[in-house]
Amino acid sequence: MKNTFLLLLSILVCSNAFTQEVFFSVNQIGFHPEDTKKAVVFSSEKIKNNIHLVHLPDSSSAARIKPISLESGVWGDYNYYEIDFSSVQTAGDYFLWHSGSRTSSTIFQIGEQAYQGYQEDLLAFMRQQRCGYNPVLDMVCHEKDGRSFFGPMPDSTYVDASGGWHDAGDQLKYLITGSYATGHMLLAYSLYPDRFEDHVNALGQPGKNGIPDVLDEAKWGLDWLLKLHPGADQLIHQIADDRDHRGFKIPNKDNSDYGWGENSYRAAYFATGKPQGLGKYKSESTGMANVAGRSAAALALGARIWKDLDPAFSIQCLKAAKSLYELGRKYEGFQQGNSYGAPYRYNEETWNDDMEWAGAELFKATQESFYLNQAKDYAIKSSNADSWTVRDSASHYQLYPFVNLGHYSLHEVVDEEFKKTLENFYQEGIEYTLKKAKSSPFEVGIPFIWCSNNLMTSLATQLILYEKMSGDDSYKPYLLAQRDWLFGKNPWGTSMFTGIPKKGDFPIYVHTAPYVLLGLQVPGGLVDGPIFRTIHSQLLGLTLERPDDYLNRQNPFVVYHDAVGDYSTNEPTMDGTAGSILMMAYFSTQ
C-alpha cells in the first residue's frame, strides 16, 4: 500500500509551505524492546530539524532525536542520516515525524509480540506454490508430470513426478530448490518447535490436524523427494523448462507444450552428472552430489522428526536418504538446471556443502561413524569455498544454497576443536560482509545479484546459527540491520514480503499469475529484491507497466520496482520464502 500513513493533525503546527522532501526508511513491523532500533532518513537537502519519535495513541513525543549524518558512498547524492532510538523500550505503537517538512514514517510497533505469527504467513505463500492439489486455488494441476529425458528408460517414458512446488512466478519445478526448501523448514521446526501453529490439514485446507503447519508443508516436499528417487541409480532433478514461459496462466490451464499438446505431459529430466539440454543451451553439470546430498539431508532430518509421528514413513525416508547419499558419493560434482530456448538457468557449482549436511544428518539418524567422518571431510573441503559471503559477486545460483546448513548440523556432533573450526567458517563470512556493510548507510554488505533478498535472509540465518553455535551475541545489531532492511529500512521504504505488515508498504504488483489473472494477494512471499543497476540494465524483457512508486527514492547503485514487468526484482520465489522461515521463527515469540 503506497503512502498509507495519515499525519495526525494534533501534532501539526500552522506553517508556511513546506518544500523539503524527506524520506523515512524504518522497519515497518517494529522492534522487540531490547533491540537496537535504528532508522534512516534522507533528503536531497540537508536535514536540520530534529526527528520526533511519536507515541500513539496520545501522540506524545517519546523522544526528540538529532539526525546523525552518514556517508552516502555509492548510494548516491542524497544526504543520509541515522535515527537511533534504542533507548526507548516502552511497548506501543510509534512513528517518526520531521517537523521541518511535516513528513512521517509508517506506524511501527515496539513490543515482545511484534513478530508473533509471521512465519505462518510465509507458509501460506508456500501453499500458493503447491503443484498437484493447490489449496489456495482449490484445484489440481500438472497431473501428467512427466515424461522422461536422460533417464535409464527410453526418452518420453511416463514417470510420476507430480507434486512439489512451482518455483516462482513460473511453473517449473526444481529439485535444486525443492530439496533446500524442504530441509530448511525441517531445520526451522527442529530449532523452534513451539513457535509454529496448526491451522490447516495436510492438503493445506482450513482445519487443524494436530500437526504444525510447517511439518505439513515440509512433508509435501518430502513426498515429492521420494517420488523423484524411484530407483537406486535414478534421480529426477527438474520438471519442465523455459518452454513454460508463455505468459501468465492458471496452473490447471497451462498452455505450454512439450510435444504432447498444451496442458499435458511435461519433460522430467533425470540427473546424469553430465551436461544436459534439449535445445540450444546446455548445462555444465559435472555430477549430482548437490541435489542427491541435499535431498538426503532433508530426508534424514525428516526420518528423525517422523520417527514418533509415523514410524513407517520415517523408515521410508531414512532408506531413501541412505540411497541418495550413496548416489552423491558415486557421482561427486554438481547437477545444474536445464534451459531450452533461453540462456538463463540455475548455475549451481557447489556440492561439498550438501554432502556435509547429508553426512551429518545421517550420522544423527543412524549413529554410524563413517557418516560423521565423511561429513567432516566434506566440511573442510566446503569451508567457505562454497559461500558467497566471502565474495563480491557470483553468477545466478552459482553458490547455492545461500547458507551452508551443514556447518550447523555437523557442529552438534563433533569435538570442541572441530566445533571451533565450523564456527570460524561462519564468522569469516559474517566479518567479510560486515566490513562492506560499514560503508553503507543501511548497514548491509551483500552483493546485489539476482535474488539478493535470498542472500539477505540467508545471512540472517547464518548469524542466528552462529550465535547458537558459539554463544557469541556480539553480532546481534548486525543481524537486526539485515532484518530491518527486509521490512523497510531500505532506500524504497518497503517490505520485501508480500502483505507484511498489513498496514505497511509492501510488494503488490508481483510477477505471479495468481495476482495478475485473479487479483490474489497472498501474504508471505519474498520477492527477488533489489539488484545492481549494472545487471538490471542488461536483462532481457524487463518492462514497467505502471509508474514507479519509488522514482524519487531510487539511487544509482541498486534498483527495485514494485511492478509486474520487473521479474528481476519483484517476483516472489518459493525457495526464498522457505529460506526465510527459520529467521521469522527466531524473531517470533513462544
C-alpha positions in Angstrom: 0.0 0.0 0.0 1.6 3.2 -1.1 1.8 6.2 1.2 -0.9 4.9 3.5 0.1 6.8 6.6 -2.0 9.8 7.5 -0.4 12.5 9.6 -2.0 13.1 12.9 -3.4 16.6 12.8 -3.0 17.0 16.5 0.8 17.3 16.2 0.9 19.6 13.2 1.5 23.3 13.6 0.4 26.1 11.3 3.2 27.0 9.0 4.1 28.3 5.6 4.5 25.9 2.7 7.0 23.0 3.3 9.2 22.3 0.3 11.8 19.9 1.6 11.2 16.2 0.7 12.3 13.9 3.4 12.2 10.1 3.1 11.9 7.7 6.0 13.3 4.1 6.0 12.4 2.1 9.1 11.4 -1.4 9.9 7.6 -1.2 9.5 6.9 -4.2 11.7 8.9 -2.9 14.6 11.2 -4.0 17.3 11.5 -6.0 20.4 12.0 -3.8 23.5 15.7 -4.8 23.9 16.5 -4.5 20.1 18.9 -1.9 18.6 16.4 0.4 17.0 17.6 2.4 14.0 16.1 4.1 11.0 17.5 6.1 8.1 16.1 9.4 6.9 17.4 11.0 3.7 16.8 14.0 1.5 18.4 15.8 -1.4 18.9 18.7 1.0 20.4 18.7 4.5 18.1 17.8 7.3 18.3 20.4 10.0 15.4 19.7 12.4 15.2 17.0 15.0 13.2 13.9 14.3 10.4 13.1 16.8 9.5 9.6 17.9 5.8 9.9 18.5 3.9 7.5 20.7 0.3 6.5 20.0 -2.5 6.9 20.8 -1.9 10.0 22.7 0.6 11.5 20.2 3.1 12.2 22.9 6.7 12.7 21.9 8.7 9.7 23.2 12.0 11.1 22.0 13.5 14.0 20.2 16.4 12.7 18.1 19.2 14.6 16.4 19.9 13.0 13.0 23.5 11.8 12.7 25.0 12.3 9.2 26.0 9.2 7.3 28.4 8.7 4.4 26.5 8.0 1.2 29.3 6.5 -0.9 27.9 4.6 -3.9 24.3 5.1 -2.7 24.0 8.4 -4.4 23.8 12.1 -3.8 21.2 12.1 -1.0 22.0 13.3 2.5 21.6 10.2 4.7 21.1 10.3 8.4 20.8 7.7 11.2 18.0 7.9 13.7 18.8 5.8 16.8 16.0 5.3 19.4 17.4 2.2 21.0 16.8 3.6 24.5 13.0 3.6 24.0 11.7 0.3 25.3 8.1 1.1 26.3 5.7 -1.1 24.4 3.3 0.6 22.0 2.8 2.0 18.5 5.1 4.7 17.2 6.0 6.7 14.2 8.8 9.1 13.2 8.0 12.7 12.3 10.0 15.5 10.9 8.6 18.9 11.8 10.6 20.8 9.2 8.9 19.0 6.3 5.8 17.7 8.1 6.5 14.2 6.8 6.5 11.0 8.7 7.2 7.3 8.7 4.6 4.5 8.7 3.5 3.3 12.1 5.5 0.5 13.7 5.4 -1.4 17.0 7.7 -1.8 20.0 6.8 -4.9 21.9 7.6 -8.5 22.7 4.8 -9.7 20.4 5.9 -7.6 17.4 6.8 -10.6 15.2 4.3 -13.1 16.5 2.9 -15.4 13.9 4.6 -14.0 10.7 6.2 -17.4 10.0 2.7 -18.6 9.3 2.2 -16.1 6.5 5.3 -17.5 4.8 3.8 -20.9 5.0 0.6 -19.5 3.4 2.6 -18.4 0.4 4.2 -21.9 0.2 0.8 -23.3 -0.1 0.1 -21.0 -3.0 3.1 -22.6 -4.8 1.9 -26.2 -4.4 1.8 -28.2 -7.6 -0.7 -31.1 -7.7 -3.5 -30.1 -5.4 -3.3 -26.4 -4.7 -5.3 -25.4 -1.7 -5.2 -21.6 -2.4 -6.7 -22.0 -5.8 -8.6 -25.2 -4.8 -7.7 -27.0 -8.0 -5.4 -29.8 -9.3 -2.7 -29.0 -11.8 0.0 -30.8 -13.7 -1.3 -34.3 -13.0 0.7 -35.6 -16.0 4.2 -34.7 -14.8 6.1 -36.1 -16.5 7.8 -37.7 -19.5 11.4 -38.8 -19.0 14.6 -37.5 -20.6 18.2 -38.6 -20.0 16.9 -41.4 -17.8 17.7 -45.1 -17.9 14.4 -45.8 -19.7 13.6 -44.7 -23.3 13.0 -40.9 -23.6 9.4 -39.9 -23.2 8.5 -42.8 -20.9 5.9 -41.7 -18.3 7.2 -41.3 -14.7 5.2 -40.0 -11.8 6.8 -36.7 -10.7 3.6 -34.9 -9.7 3.6 -32.8 -6.5 6.2 -30.4 -5.2 6.1 -26.6 -5.6 6.1 -24.3 -8.5 9.4 -22.5 -8.3 8.4 -18.8 -8.6 6.1 -16.9 -10.8 6.6 -19.6 -13.4 5.5 -23.2 -13.0 8.8 -25.1 -13.3 9.8 -27.5 -10.5 13.4 -28.0 -9.4 15.0 -30.5 -7.1 17.7 -27.8 -6.6 15.3 -25.5 -4.8 12.7 -28.0 -3.6 15.3 -30.1 -1.6 16.6 -26.9 0.1 13.1 -25.6 0.9 12.1 -28.9 2.5 15.3 -29.2 4.6 15.2 -25.6 5.7 11.6 -25.9 7.0 12.5 -29.1 8.9 15.5 -27.4 10.5 13.4 -24.4 11.5 10.9 -26.7 13.2 13.7 -28.7 14.9 15.1 -25.5 16.4 11.8 -23.8 17.3 9.0 -26.5 17.6 6.9 -24.4 19.9 6.7 -21.4 17.5 4.6 -23.0 14.8 0.8 -23.2 14.7 -1.7 -25.6 13.4 -4.4 -24.1 11.2 -4.6 -26.4 8.1 -4.6 -30.0 7.3 -2.1 -32.0 5.2 -3.7 -30.7 2.0 -3.4 -27.1 3.2 -7.1 -26.7 3.7 -8.5 -24.8 6.7 -8.9 -27.1 9.7 -6.5 -28.4 12.3 -5.0 -31.9 12.0 -2.8 -32.0 15.2 0.4 -31.4 13.2 2.1 -28.0 12.9 1.6 -26.5 9.5 5.3 -26.2 8.9 5.5 -30.1 9.1 2.5 -30.4 6.8 4.4 -28.2 4.2 7.7 -30.0 4.7 6.0 -33.4 4.2 4.6 -32.1 0.9 8.3 -31.7 0.0 9.4 -35.0 1.4 6.7 -36.9 -0.5 8.0 -35.2 -3.7 11.6 -36.1 -3.0 10.7 -39.7 -2.6 8.9 -39.7 -5.9 11.9 -38.2 -7.7 14.1 -41.1 -6.5 12.3 -44.1 -8.0 15.4 -46.4 -8.1 18.8 -46.7 -6.5 20.5 -45.1 -9.5 17.7 -42.8 -10.5 17.0 -39.2 -9.6 14.8 -36.7 -11.4 16.1 -33.2 -10.9 13.8 -30.9 -12.9 10.2 -30.8 -14.3 9.6 -28.6 -17.3 11.9 -25.9 -18.7 11.6 -22.4 -20.2 9.0 -23.6 -22.7 6.8 -22.9 -19.7 7.3 -19.1 -20.2 4.3 -18.3 -22.4 2.8 -15.5 -20.3 0.8 -15.7 -17.1 -1.5 -18.7 -16.8 -3.5 -20.5 -14.1 -1.7 -23.8 -13.4 -4.5 -26.1 -14.3 -4.8 -24.3 -17.7 -1.1 -24.5 -18.6 -0.7 -23.6 -22.3 2.9 -24.8 -22.5 3.6 -27.6 -25.0 6.4 -30.1 -24.6 5.4 -32.2 -27.6 2.1 -33.7 -26.3 -0.1 -30.7 -26.6 -1.0 -27.9 -24.2 -1.7 -28.6 -20.6 -0.4 -32.1 -20.9 2.8 -34.1 -20.2 6.0 -32.1 -19.3 9.6 -33.0 -19.5 11.1 -34.8 -16.5 14.9 -34.5 -16.5 16.9 -37.3 -14.9 20.2 -36.4 -13.2 23.2 -37.8 -15.1 26.1 -35.7 -13.8 26.8 -34.6 -17.4 25.8 -31.5 -19.4 22.2 -31.6 -20.5 19.8 -29.7 -22.7 17.2 -30.5 -25.3 17.6 -27.2 -27.1 20.3 -24.7 -28.0 21.6 -24.2 -24.5 23.4 -26.9 -22.4 24.2 -27.1 -18.7 27.7 -27.5 -17.4 26.9 -30.4 -15.0 29.8 -32.5 -13.5 28.0 -34.8 -11.1 24.8 -35.0 -8.9 26.1 -34.7 -5.3 24.5 -31.3 -4.8 20.9 -32.5 -5.4 21.5 -36.0 -4.1 23.2 -34.8 -1.0 20.7 -32.0 -0.2 17.8 -34.4 -0.7 19.5 -37.0 1.5 19.9 -34.4 4.3 16.2 -33.4 4.1 15.0 -37.0 4.2 17.3 -38.0 7.0 16.1 -35.0 9.1 12.6 -35.9 8.2 13.2 -39.5 9.3 14.2 -38.3 12.8 11.2 -35.9 13.1 8.7 -38.5 11.9 10.1 -41.4 14.0 7.4 -41.0 16.5 4.8 -39.3 14.3 4.8 -42.0 11.6 7.4 -44.8 12.1 6.7 -46.4 8.7 7.2 -43.0 6.9 10.3 -42.4 8.9 11.8 -45.7 7.8 10.9 -44.9 4.1 12.7 -41.5 4.4 15.8 -43.0 6.0 16.1 -45.7 3.4 15.9 -43.1 0.6 18.3 -40.8 2.4 21.0 -43.6 2.5 20.5 -44.4 -1.1 20.7 -40.8 -2.2 23.8 -40.3 -0.2 25.5 -43.2 -1.9 24.4 -41.7 -5.3 26.1 -38.5 -4.3 29.3 -40.3 -3.3 29.3 -42.1 -6.6 28.7 -39.0 -8.7 30.5 -36.2 -6.9 30.0 -32.9 -8.6 27.1 -30.6 -9.4 23.9 -31.0 -11.4 22.7 -27.7 -12.8 19.3 -26.7 -14.1 18.3 -27.1 -17.7 17.2 -24.4 -20.1 15.7 -24.9 -23.6 15.4 -21.7 -25.5 16.9 -19.1 -23.2 20.3 -18.7 -21.6 19.0 -18.4 -18.0 19.3 -21.5 -15.7 20.3 -22.3 -12.1 24.1 -22.3 -12.3 24.8 -24.2 -9.1 28.5 -25.2 -8.9 28.9 -26.4 -5.3 28.2 -29.8 -3.7 30.6 -30.4 -0.7 28.3 -28.4 1.5 25.4 -30.6 0.6 27.2 -33.8 1.2 28.5 -32.4 4.6 24.9 -31.7 5.6 23.7 -35.2 4.4 26.5 -36.9 6.3 25.8 -35.0 9.5 22.1 -35.8 9.4 22.6 -39.4 8.5 25.0 -39.8 11.4 22.4 -38.4 13.8 19.8 -40.8 12.3 22.0 -43.9 12.3 24.9 -43.3 14.7 27.1 -44.9 12.1 30.6 -43.3 12.4 31.6 -43.4 8.7 28.9 -40.8 8.0 30.4 -38.5 10.6 33.9 -38.9 9.3 32.9 -38.2 5.8 30.9 -35.2 6.8 33.9 -33.7 8.5 36.0 -34.3 5.3 33.3 -32.5 3.2 33.2 -29.7 5.7 36.9 -28.9 5.3 36.5 -29.1 1.5 33.5 -26.8 1.6 34.8 -24.4 4.3 34.0 -21.0 2.8 34.9 -22.0 -0.8 31.2 -22.7 -1.4 30.0 -19.4 0.2 29.0 -16.1 -1.5 29.7 -14.4 1.9 33.4 -14.1 1.1 33.0 -12.9 -2.5 31.9 -9.6 -4.1 29.7 -11.3 -6.7 28.6 -14.6 -8.2 26.6 -16.0 -11.1 22.9 -16.8 -10.7 22.5 -19.5 -8.0 26.2 -20.4 -8.5 26.9 -20.7 -4.8 23.7 -22.4 -3.7 22.2 -22.9 -1.1 23.0 -19.4 0.1 23.7 -20.7 3.6 25.7 -23.8 4.5 23.3 -25.5 6.9 25.7 -28.5 7.1 28.2 -26.5 9.2 25.4 -26.0 11.8 24.2 -29.6 11.6 27.7 -31.0 12.0 28.6 -28.7 14.9 26.2 -30.5 17.1 28.1 -33.9 16.9 31.8 -33.0 16.7 34.5 -32.4 19.3 35.3 -28.9 20.7 38.2 -28.3 18.3 36.2 -29.1 15.2 33.3 -27.0 16.6 35.6 -24.0 16.6 36.6 -24.7 13.0 33.0 -24.7 11.9 32.2 -21.5 13.9 35.2 -19.8 12.2 33.8 -20.7 8.8 30.6 -18.9 9.6 32.4 -16.0 11.3 34.7 -15.4 8.4 31.7 -14.8 6.1 30.0 -12.6 8.6 33.0 -10.4 9.1 33.5 -10.1 5.3 30.0 -8.8 4.7 30.2 -6.7 7.9 33.2 -4.9 6.6 31.3 -3.9 3.4 28.3 -3.0 5.4 30.2 -0.3 7.3 30.3 1.8 4.1 26.5 1.5 3.6 24.1 3.9 5.2 21.7 1.0 5.6 24.3 -1.4 7.3 24.1 -4.0 4.5 27.1 -5.7 2.8 25.6 -8.3 0.5 26.3 -8.3 -3.3 23.1 -7.2 -5.0 23.0 -10.0 -7.6 19.7 -11.5 -8.8 17.7 -12.8 -5.8 19.6 -10.5 -3.4 16.8 -10.9 -0.8 17.6 -14.6 -0.6 21.2 -13.6 0.3 19.9 -11.3 3.0 17.7 -13.8 4.7 20.4 -16.4 4.4 22.9 -14.1 6.0 20.4 -13.5 8.8 20.1 -17.3 9.2 23.9 -17.7 9.3 24.1 -15.0 12.0 21.4 -16.8 14.0 23.1 -20.2 13.7 26.5 -18.7 14.5 25.1 -17.2 17.7 23.6 -20.6 18.7 26.8 -22.5 17.9 29.2 -20.1 19.6 27.2 -18.3 22.3 28.6 -15.1 20.8 25.8 -12.5 20.5 28.1 -9.6 19.6 26.7 -9.6 16.0 23.1 -9.1 17.2 23.0 -5.5 16.0 24.2 -6.6 12.5 21.5 -9.3 12.5 18.9 -6.7 13.3 20.1 -4.5 10.5 19.5 -7.3 7.9 16.1 -7.9 9.3 15.2 -4.2 9.3 16.3 -3.9 5.7 13.8 -6.6 4.7 10.9 -4.8 6.3 11.5 -1.2 5.3 14.9 0.2 6.3 16.0 0.4 2.7 16.0 3.1 0.1 12.4 2.4 -1.0 11.0 2.2 2.5 9.2 -1.0 1.6 8.9 -4.5 3.0 10.2 -7.3 0.7 7.5 -9.7 1.7 4.0 -9.6 0.2 1.3 -8.5 2.6 3.7 -7.9 5.6 3.0 -5.9 7.6 -0.7 -5.5 6.7 -0.8 -1.7 7.1 2.6 -1.1 5.6 4.2 -0.6 2.2 4.9 -4.0 0.6 5.0 -5.6 -2.9 1.6 -5.6 -4.5 2.2 -5.8 -8.3 4.1 -9.0 -8.1 5.2 -11.2 -11.1 2.8 -14.1 -10.4 -0.2 -15.4 -12.2 -2.5 -15.5 -9.1 -2.1 -11.8 -8.8 -2.1 -10.8 -12.5 -5.0 -13.0 -13.5 -7.0 -13.4 -10.3 -6.1 -10.4 -8.2 -5.0 -12.7 -5.3 -2.7 -11.0 -2.8 -1.3 -13.9 -0.8 0.9 -12.7 2.1 4.4 -14.0 2.9 6.1 -14.2 -0.4 9.7 -13.0 -0.5 10.4 -11.1 -3.8 13.7 -11.3 -5.6 14.7 -7.9 -4.3 17.0 -5.1 -5.4 19.7 -5.7 -8.0 22.8 -3.9 -9.2 21.9 -1.4 -11.9 24.7 -2.8 -13.9 23.0 -6.2 -14.0 19.5 -4.8 -14.2 20.2 -2.8 -17.4 21.4 -5.9 -19.3 18.4 -8.2 -18.5 16.0 -9.1 -21.3 12.3 -8.5 -21.4 12.0 -6.1 -18.4 9.1 -3.6 -18.6 7.5 -1.1 -16.2 3.7 -1.3 -16.9 2.9 1.3 -14.2 4.6 4.5 -12.8 7.5 3.9 -10.4 6.2 4.4 -6.9 9.8 4.9 -5.8 11.0 7.2 -8.5 12.2 9.9 -6.2 13.8 7.4 -3.8 15.8 5.4 -6.4 19.6 5.6 -6.3 22.3 4.9 -8.9 23.7 1.8 -7.1 20.8 -0.7 -6.8 17.3 -0.7 -8.2 13.9 -2.1 -7.1 10.5 -1.8 -8.7 7.1 -2.9 -7.5 5.9 -3.8 -11.0 4.7 -7.0 -12.6 7.0 -6.4 -15.5 10.2 -6.3 -13.5 10.7 -10.0 -13.0 14.2 -9.5 -11.7 13.2 -7.6 -8.6 9.5 -8.3 -7.9 9.0 -12.0 -8.5 8.3 -14.0 -5.3 10.3 -17.2 -5.1 9.4 -20.4 -3.4 12.9 -21.2 -2.0 13.5 -17.6 -0.9 10.3 -17.7 1.1 11.0 -21.1 2.6 14.6 -20.0 3.4 13.2 -17.1 5.5 11.1 -19.3 7.8 13.9 -20.0 10.3 14.6 -16.3 10.6 11.0 -15.4 11.2 10.6 -18.2 13.8 13.6 -16.8 15.6 12.1 -13.4 15.9 8.7 -14.7 16.8 7.8 -15.5 20.4 6.8 -18.6 22.2 
